[in-house]
Amino acid sequence: MEIKSIKKLKLYGFNNLTKTVSFNMYDICYAKTPQHRHSYIEYIDEEYSAERLTNILTEVANMIGANILNIAKQDYDPQGASVTMLISEEPVNQPGEPVDHEDCGECELNEPMPDAVVCHLDKSHITVHTYPESHPDEGISTFRADIDVSTCGQISPLKALNFLINTFRPDIAAIDYRVRGFTRDVNGKKFFIDHKINSIQNYISSDNRDLYQMIDVNVYQENIFHTKMLLKEFDLDNYLFGTAKKELLVGEKKKIKQRLKKEMAEIFYGKNIPKVNLKL
């Protein structure tokens, strides 16, 4: 999606606004037996290994126009994975490496980066952490992934939103977007945001918006934007792991559907719901 700039700013120095998207997604399923729950955790661990997550985050970096400087990844025992990428807006050569200047057509050795550049790069990163877990009694298993895309300069993490939604196709998602810091124009005037936005939904495609029920909680004066998403369509077959719907009795199907919808409602609204009257 196109990022709408306020207008072309002539800056004093570089654009040091920090823009961060936090994409918190959930996948819910029903795993009837302890063996099924164990198999679900194994499946998630394999499906979202550190290696695959690295490939996803690499695509995110390419999509927003960032250069990857460093990757740290880790698979955990018994389950879970984390990946952290250090990124920059412009390519960075190490000291002693040749630098090609387009304006003069000459190459020279790169000088050590000043502290200001190192500090700038430390604020640009992409991370992901995964959290598979299971309810001990109800047969509900939940996979959660937290992805943070934080950038400085003109590149925007908002460009990666639809890719993340399409990649994970979550049952529930909570997305935060915030802009921090400020930059100055040539006259010294501060700018605390450099683009127009009134909702994260502006940057989600119409196809994806049609799939989800969405709620916004925004603090416009603080440049804080929050959108919660809940998948509209519910097909029990899509939520069963290790069990086919045809193997269940009518009463079982109803109870499982109630448990799944209760779990999804609690996550979406962020609170425990003792009794919930759900439309089945």
N, C-alpha and C positions, 0 to 999 in steps of 0.2 A: 504494500500500500504506500502511496505517496505521502511523505512527511511535508506538511504545509508550513513553510518558514514564515515568520513575521514579515521579514523583508531581508534583502541582502545586507548584512551588517559588515561594516568596516571596523575591524577590531584592533585594539591596542594589545599586541601580544597574541597568544593563541586562545582558542575557545576552550576554557577549562570547566565548562558545565558538565557535571556527572549525571548521566541518565541511566536509570536502572529499571529493568523489568524483572520481576520475580514471578515465575510461573510455577504454581503449586498444583499438581494434578493428582487425581485418584482414579484407580481402577478397582472395581468391586466385583466379587464373585461369591458363589456359594459352593463350598467344598464339603460334601456330606460327611465323610469319614476322616479320621486323623491321617490316614494314608493319602487321601485326596488332598488334604490341606498341605501335607508335606510335599506332595508332587507339585502342587501349585507354586509353593515357594521355590522349589527347584526350577520350575519352568520360568518363573519371573527372573530368577537369578541368572539363568542362561540367556533369556531373551534380552535382558538389560544388563549385560556384563559391562565391565569397565571399557572393554574394547569397542563394543557397539555404541556405548554412550559417547566415547571419544569421536567416533565417526559422525554421530548426530551433532555434537558441538562443533566439530570442524565445519560441517555444512552451515551451521548458524553463523560462524565467523565469516565464512565466504559470502553468505547472504547479506550481512550488514556491512561488508567491505572492510573487515578488520584483518590485520596480519597477526598470525600466531607466533609468539615468541618462545613459549615454553608450555609443556604439558606434563601434569602430574596425575597419575591415575592409580586406583587401588580397588581390588575386589576384597570383600571382607568375609570372615568366617564367623558365624555360619552363613550369613547372607548379607546382601547389600553391596553397593559400589559407589565410589566417588571419583569425579574427574574435575580438575581445575586447570584452566587455560589462562595464561597471561597474554594479553593482546595489545596491539597498538593501532592507531589510526593510520600511520605511515610506516613503511618498511624501515627496519632499524638494522644497521650494519654494526658489527662488533668493532672495537678499536683495532686498527691495523688492516681491516678489510677495505678493498677498493670501493670508492664511491664514484658513480658516473653522474656528472652534472650535465643535464640536458642543455642548459643555457650556454655552456662554454665548450661542450663536447670533450672535456678532459676528465681524466680519472685521477683521484688523489686518495691517500690513505685516510680512513675515517679517524677523527680524533675521539678521545674518550667522551662519553655522553655526560653533559653537565648534570648536577644534582636535580635541577628542575625537571629534566626530561625523565630521569629515573622515577621521581615522585609521580609524574604524570602517568607513566606506564603502570605503576603499581595500582592505580585506581581503575584500570581497565582489565576486566577479567570475565570469564564465563565459568560457572561451576554447576555441577549437578550432584545430588546426593539421593540415594534411593532407600526406601523404608518398607520392606514387605512385612506384613504381620497378619495374625489370625485371631479371631474370637475363640476363647477356649471352649465354649459350650454351644454357640448358636450356628456354627458352620460357616460363618462369614469370614472371608479373607480379603484383605485390602492391600493394594500396592500403591505407595505414594512416591512421587519423585518431585524434588524441589530443584528448579533451574533458575539461576540468576545470571542475567546478562547485563554487565555494567560497562558503560563506555564513556569516554571523554571526547570532546571535539564535535565534529559535524555528524559522524556516523551515529545511527540510532538503533537501539535494540528493538524498537517497535516493528521494524521490518521483518523480524523473525517470528512474530506471533502466529501467523497462519501456518507456517512450517511446523511449529511446535504442536499446534492443535491437530494438524493433519497427521503428524508422526505418531503421537501418543493416542489420539482420539479418546480423550478421557471421559469418564462418566461425570466427573465433577472437576472443575478447575477454579482456582482463586488466583487472579492476576493483579499484581501491584505494579504501578509505574510511578516513579518519583524523579524529580529533577532537583539537584543540589548544587550549591556553589553559585558563582556568578562570573560573568565575563564583562569586559569593558569595551565600549567603542572608542574611536580615536579621540573623542572629546572627554573621555573619562566617565561617561554615563554607564551605570551598571545595568546588566540584563540578567535576570534570574531565570529566564527561559527564552529559547530562541525559535520556538515554533508554536503553532496554534493547536490546542487540544481541549476538548470539553468532556471526552469520554474515551476510555480504551476501546470501546466498541467501534469508534471511528476507524480503527486500524484492523478490525476483524472483517473478513470477507462476508458478503451477504449470504453465501452458501453455508458458512459456518454459523453465522448468527441464527439462521433458520433452524438449526439443529438443537439449539440450546435455549433454555429459559435463563435470562440474565438479570442481575441486579447490580446497580452502581452505588458505591459509597465514595463520594469524592470530597476533597477539601481543596477547592480551587485556589484559594488565596495562598495555600502552602505548596502548590504544585504536587499534590498527592492524589492519585487516582486508583480506584479499586473496583474491580469487576468480578462478580461470582457467576459461574456458569454451571447449569445442571442439564444433563442430556434429557430431551423431551421424550423421545421414544423409549419404551420399555418392552423388551421381548425376553421372557424368562430364559429361553434357549441361549441367549447371549451371556447369561450370568451363571450358568451351571458349569462346573469343572469336575470332570470324572463321572458325571451322571447325566443321562439323557432325560429330557422332559417326559418322554413316553414311559419311562421306568417309574415315575412317581404317581402316587394316588392323587385324586382331586384335592383332598384335604391337605396333603403334603405340599402340593403346588401353591395353595393359598397361603400356608404358613411361611413358606420360603420367600414368596413374593412380598409378604408383609415385612419379613426380617430385612430383606434387601432394601426395600423402600424406606424403612425406618433408618437403616444405616446411612443411606444416601441423604435423607433429610437432615439427620444429625450433623453430618459433615458439612452439608451446604449451609445450614443455619448456625453451625458452630456451638451447639449445645445438646445435652442429653434430652431425649424426649421420652418420658415414662409411658405415655399413652398417646398414640397418634392415629387419627381417623383418616386413613389413606383411601383414595378412590382407586379401586382395582380394575 
